[in-house]
Amino acid sequence: MTATTTISQPLAPLQQPATFTHSADFTPRYWLFSVPAVVIVIGVIVFPWLFTLYMSGHDWKIGGGPEFVGLQNFAELFRDARFIESMGHTAYFTILAVVLPVFFGTAAALVFHREFPFRGVLRTIFVMPMMATPVAVALVWTMMFHPQLGVLNYLLSLVGIGPQNWVYDPNTVIPTLILVEVWHWTPLVMLIVLGGLAGLPREPYESALIDGANSWHMFRHITLPLVWPFIMVAIVIRSIDALKAFDTIFVITQGGPGTASETLNIFLYLQAFQFYKIGYASAVVVIFFVIIIMLSLLLLYARQKSKWNA
């Protein structure tokens, strides 16, 4: 037999993965993609804010040139009884426009979370007000509030209640505007809370039933703590909406009767576009901005504290 000789070939050295070294000419300039966004932010947010801050230190009325007055506009604002009154109206309106929709929206979410006939149809009807624009809502409610021709006074007459002045009475104008806000934005709160209820676990409720807990105990100690972060989201959204409310109030009352419903937004609009006091209105914007920042920090802190504990 012929011996077969096997000659082993040396293994080829492993090839190192190819590397590519960027030279100065090939450095990727990803920051170029952010330039359009930066330009837009500067043009739409930063520049208007800086210009408003600049104008707040000037006395400038349309038709004349700006005259530097320093902090005089701010000092005059806090001596202006109409401005102080508008701050009170804003606080009154904001508190009621947040508390009532959150309360009724949470109650509606608890109702629609249960199974009952025609739940889907009724839930669809309930959220329909939220789909309308604020101006359209304001126009419809303005006709309903009419003392002689409005349908609300007609409905009250059917149950033996006399006609009401609604938005034509300084004592009832803000509560009446709150009625519009509650009707318009309660469905939004309901949807937010309903989404939280849909994701709740069943195990705590089953354990509570075994321990003999009733419906109130389960709501107080299980449902409310678990759904509270969603309620806080609704509070934050409603606070932002209520604080900047303008179109509904302006269409229905324009700040009247007199100044009974004049919030900071209405006061600001009148100073700038009716009295043409641009510098004075700019000072109002600066103060309003500080109020918004303080409220936002407070709401963010409350939202952070409302998170579930791990």
ROTOR-802480 format. One line per 3 residues: number of its first residue (from 1); for each residue x, y negated, z of C-alpha. Coordinates in nm, 2 decimals, padded with zeros to 4 digits. Layout:
NUM> X Y Z ~ ... .
***
This chain:
1> 00.00 00.00 00.00 ~ 00.11 -00.35 -00.08 ~ 00.14 -00.57 00.22 .
4> -00.04 -00.89 00.18 ~ 00.14 -01.19 00.32 ~ -00.07 -01.48 00.43 .
7> 00.10 -01.81 00.43 ~ -00.07 -02.06 00.65 ~ -00.10 -02.40 00.52 .
10> -00.05 -02.69 00.76 ~ -00.37 -02.87 00.85 ~ -00.41 -03.21 00.71 .
13> -00.41 -03.48 00.97 ~ -00.75 -03.61 01.07 ~ -00.83 -03.93 00.90 .
16> -00.90 -04.23 01.12 ~ -01.23 -04.41 01.05 ~ -01.18 -04.71 00.83 .
19> -01.19 -05.03 01.02 ~ -01.26 -05.37 00.87 ~ -01.11 -05.67 01.02 .
22> -01.30 -05.99 00.97 ~ -01.08 -06.27 00.85 ~ -01.16 -06.63 00.91 .
25> -01.32 -06.65 00.56 ~ -01.56 -06.36 00.64 ~ -01.67 -06.45 00.99 .
28> -02.05 -06.42 00.99 ~ -02.22 -06.75 01.07 ~ -02.54 -06.62 01.22 .
31> -02.60 -06.95 01.39 ~ -02.70 -07.10 01.06 ~ -03.02 -06.91 01.08 .
34> -03.12 -07.10 01.40 ~ -03.06 -07.44 01.24 ~ -03.42 -07.48 01.10 .
37> -03.57 -07.40 01.43 ~ -03.34 -07.64 01.62 ~ -03.42 -07.91 01.37 .
40> -03.79 -07.86 01.41 ~ -03.77 -07.85 01.79 ~ -03.56 -08.18 01.79 .
43> -03.80 -08.35 01.55 ~ -04.13 -08.23 01.70 ~ -04.05 -08.21 02.07 .
46> -03.72 -08.37 02.18 ~ -03.73 -08.69 01.97 ~ -04.10 -08.77 02.06 .
49> -04.03 -08.71 02.42 ~ -03.72 -08.93 02.43 ~ -03.90 -09.20 02.23 .
52> -04.19 -09.19 02.47 ~ -03.95 -09.22 02.77 ~ -03.78 -09.51 02.60 .
55> -04.12 -09.69 02.53 ~ -04.23 -09.63 02.89 ~ -03.98 -09.89 02.99 .
58> -04.11 -10.15 02.74 ~ -04.41 -10.38 02.71 ~ -04.52 -10.31 02.36 .
61> -04.85 -10.39 02.21 ~ -04.94 -10.33 01.85 ~ -04.87 -10.64 01.65 .
64> -04.57 -10.75 01.85 ~ -04.22 -10.62 01.93 ~ -04.12 -10.42 02.23 .
67> -03.99 -10.61 02.53 ~ -03.79 -10.43 02.80 ~ -03.96 -10.44 03.14 .
70> -03.78 -10.15 03.32 ~ -04.01 -09.97 03.57 ~ -04.28 -10.24 03.56 .
73> -04.52 -10.02 03.37 ~ -04.50 -09.75 03.64 ~ -04.54 -10.00 03.92 .
76> -04.84 -10.15 03.75 ~ -04.99 -09.80 03.70 ~ -04.99 -09.72 04.07 .
79> -05.16 -10.06 04.14 ~ -05.43 -09.98 03.87 ~ -05.74 -09.86 04.04 .
82> -05.87 -09.72 03.71 ~ -05.56 -09.50 03.68 ~ -05.59 -09.38 04.04 .
85> -05.95 -09.30 03.98 ~ -05.87 -09.11 03.66 ~ -05.62 -08.89 03.86 .
88> -05.90 -08.81 04.10 ~ -06.13 -08.72 03.82 ~ -05.87 -08.50 03.66 .
91> -05.80 -08.31 03.99 ~ -06.18 -08.27 04.05 ~ -06.24 -08.15 03.70 .
94> -05.94 -07.91 03.69 ~ -06.02 -07.74 04.02 ~ -06.38 -07.67 03.93 .
97> -06.30 -07.58 03.57 ~ -06.06 -07.31 03.70 ~ -06.23 -07.17 04.00 .
100> -06.58 -07.13 03.86 ~ -06.49 -06.96 03.53 ~ -06.25 -06.73 03.71 .
103> -06.51 -06.63 03.97 ~ -06.79 -06.57 03.71 ~ -06.55 -06.41 03.46 .
106> -06.43 -06.17 03.72 ~ -06.78 -06.08 03.83 ~ -06.88 -06.03 03.46 .
109> -06.58 -05.81 03.41 ~ -06.69 -05.59 03.70 ~ -07.03 -05.56 03.55 .
112> -06.92 -05.48 03.20 ~ -06.67 -05.23 03.33 ~ -06.95 -05.00 03.43 .
115> -07.14 -04.77 03.19 ~ -07.49 -04.88 03.10 ~ -07.71 -04.88 02.79 .
118> -07.62 -05.14 02.52 ~ -07.31 -05.24 02.70 ~ -07.11 -05.30 02.38 .
121> -07.38 -05.52 02.23 ~ -07.43 -05.73 02.55 ~ -07.05 -05.77 02.59 .
124> -07.03 -05.89 02.23 ~ -07.30 -06.15 02.29 ~ -07.13 -06.26 02.61 .
127> -06.80 -06.34 02.44 ~ -06.96 -06.53 02.15 ~ -06.94 -06.88 02.32 .
130> -06.56 -06.85 02.33 ~ -06.55 -06.83 01.95 ~ -06.70 -07.18 01.90 .
133> -06.48 -07.48 01.86 ~ -06.48 -07.73 02.16 ~ -06.62 -08.02 01.94 .
136> -06.91 -07.80 01.81 ~ -06.98 -07.69 02.17 ~ -06.98 -08.05 02.29 .
139> -07.22 -08.17 02.01 ~ -07.47 -07.89 02.09 ~ -07.46 -07.96 02.46 .
142> -07.49 -08.33 02.40 ~ -07.83 -08.27 02.24 ~ -07.93 -08.04 02.52 .
145> -07.85 -08.30 02.78 ~ -08.07 -08.57 02.63 ~ -08.30 -08.69 02.91 .
148> -08.62 -08.70 02.69 ~ -08.55 -08.47 02.40 ~ -08.31 -08.22 02.55 .
151> -08.41 -07.86 02.60 ~ -08.26 -07.83 02.95 ~ -08.51 -08.08 03.10 .
154> -08.79 -07.90 02.91 ~ -08.69 -07.57 03.07 ~ -08.68 -07.73 03.41 .
157> -09.03 -07.87 03.36 ~ -09.16 -07.52 03.31 ~ -09.06 -07.43 03.67 .
160> -09.18 -07.76 03.82 ~ -08.84 -07.94 03.84 ~ -08.83 -08.30 03.73 .
163> -08.60 -08.43 03.45 ~ -08.23 -08.47 03.53 ~ -07.99 -08.74 03.40 .
166> -07.71 -08.49 03.35 ~ -07.42 -08.68 03.19 ~ -07.59 -09.01 03.21 .
169> -07.56 -09.02 03.59 ~ -07.22 -09.10 03.75 ~ -07.29 -08.86 04.03 .
172> -07.36 -08.56 03.81 ~ -07.15 -08.62 03.50 ~ -06.85 -08.42 03.60 .
175> -07.05 -08.12 03.74 ~ -07.24 -08.12 03.41 ~ -06.92 -08.12 03.21 .
178> -06.81 -07.83 03.43 ~ -07.12 -07.65 03.33 ~ -07.01 -07.67 02.97 .
181> -06.66 -07.54 03.06 ~ -06.80 -07.25 03.25 ~ -07.03 -07.15 02.96 .
184> -06.75 -07.19 02.71 ~ -06.45 -07.02 02.89 ~ -06.59 -06.76 03.13 .
187> -06.58 -06.50 02.85 ~ -06.21 -06.55 02.82 ~ -06.15 -06.47 03.18 .
190> -06.39 -06.18 03.15 ~ -06.18 -06.03 02.87 ~ -05.85 -06.07 03.06 .
193> -05.98 -05.91 03.38 ~ -06.16 -05.64 03.19 ~ -05.83 -05.54 03.03 .
196> -05.69 -05.50 03.37 ~ -05.98 -05.30 03.50 ~ -05.95 -05.06 03.20 .
199> -05.60 -04.96 03.30 ~ -05.66 -04.89 03.67 ~ -05.58 -04.54 03.79 .
202> -05.86 -04.31 03.92 ~ -05.66 -04.14 04.20 ~ -05.70 -04.42 04.46 .
205> -06.07 -04.43 04.42 ~ -06.10 -04.05 04.45 ~ -05.90 -04.06 04.77 .
208> -06.11 -04.34 04.90 ~ -06.43 -04.15 04.83 ~ -06.30 -03.85 05.02 .
211> -06.22 -04.08 05.32 ~ -06.58 -04.22 05.31 ~ -06.51 -04.57 05.18 .
214> -06.81 -04.76 05.03 ~ -06.81 -04.98 04.72 ~ -06.72 -05.30 04.90 .
217> -06.42 -05.13 05.07 ~ -06.29 -04.99 04.74 ~ -06.33 -05.33 04.57 .
220> -06.16 -05.52 04.86 ~ -05.87 -05.28 04.92 ~ -05.82 -05.12 04.58 .
223> -05.97 -05.30 04.28 ~ -05.89 -05.66 04.38 ~ -05.52 -05.60 04.47 .
226> -05.46 -05.40 04.15 ~ -05.64 -05.64 03.92 ~ -05.50 -05.96 04.09 .
229> -05.21 -06.01 03.85 ~ -05.46 -06.02 03.57 ~ -05.67 -06.28 03.76 .
232> -05.35 -06.48 03.80 ~ -05.29 -06.48 03.43 ~ -05.65 -06.61 03.38 .
235> -05.59 -06.88 03.64 ~ -05.27 -06.99 03.46 ~ -05.44 -07.01 03.12 .
238> -05.75 -07.19 03.26 ~ -05.54 -07.44 03.45 ~ -05.35 -07.53 03.14 .
241> -05.67 -07.57 02.94 ~ -05.85 -07.76 03.20 ~ -05.57 -08.00 03.27 .
244> -05.54 -08.10 02.90 ~ -05.91 -08.10 02.83 ~ -06.00 -08.39 02.61 .
247> -06.22 -08.31 02.31 ~ -06.53 -08.19 02.51 ~ -06.52 -08.48 02.75 .
250> -06.46 -08.74 02.48 ~ -06.74 -08.61 02.25 ~ -07.00 -08.59 02.53 .
253> -06.92 -08.89 02.75 ~ -06.61 -09.08 02.62 ~ -06.52 -09.12 02.98 .
256> -06.86 -09.26 03.08 ~ -07.10 -09.36 03.22 ~ -06.86 -09.64 03.30 .
259> -06.54 -09.46 03.41 ~ -06.72 -09.18 03.60 ~ -06.57 -08.90 03.38 .
262> -06.25 -09.07 03.27 ~ -05.97 -08.82 03.32 ~ -05.60 -08.89 03.26 .
265> -05.63 -08.78 02.90 ~ -05.92 -09.01 02.83 ~ -05.75 -09.30 03.02 .
268> -05.43 -09.24 02.81 ~ -05.62 -09.23 02.48 ~ -05.81 -09.56 02.56 .
271> -05.49 -09.74 02.67 ~ -05.31 -09.64 02.35 ~ -05.58 -09.65 02.08 .
274> -05.84 -09.89 02.21 ~ -05.64 -10.14 02.41 ~ -05.32 -10.09 02.20 .
277> -05.09 -10.09 02.51 ~ -04.83 -09.85 02.38 ~ -04.57 -09.90 02.65 .
280> -04.83 -09.87 02.93 ~ -04.97 -09.56 02.77 ~ -04.62 -09.41 02.74 .
283> -04.57 -09.46 03.11 ~ -04.90 -09.26 03.16 ~ -04.75 -08.98 02.94 .
286> -04.44 -08.96 03.16 ~ -04.64 -08.94 03.48 ~ -04.87 -08.68 03.33 .
289> -04.57 -08.48 03.21 ~ -04.43 -08.48 03.57 ~ -04.76 -08.36 03.70 .
292> -04.78 -08.08 03.44 ~ -04.42 -07.97 03.53 ~ -04.50 -07.96 03.90 .
295> -04.82 -07.76 03.84 ~ -04.65 -07.52 03.60 ~ -04.38 -07.44 03.86 .
298> -04.64 -07.38 04.12 ~ -04.84 -07.15 03.89 ~ -04.53 -06.96 03.78 .
301> -04.43 -06.91 04.15 ~ -04.78 -06.79 04.23 ~ -04.78 -06.56 03.92 .
304> -04.44 -06.42 04.03 ~ -04.57 -06.35 04.38 ~ -04.88 -06.17 04.25 .
307> -04.68 -05.89 04.08 ~ -04.73 -05.54 04.20 ~ -04.48 -05.42 04.46 .
310> -04.28 -05.12 04.33 .
***
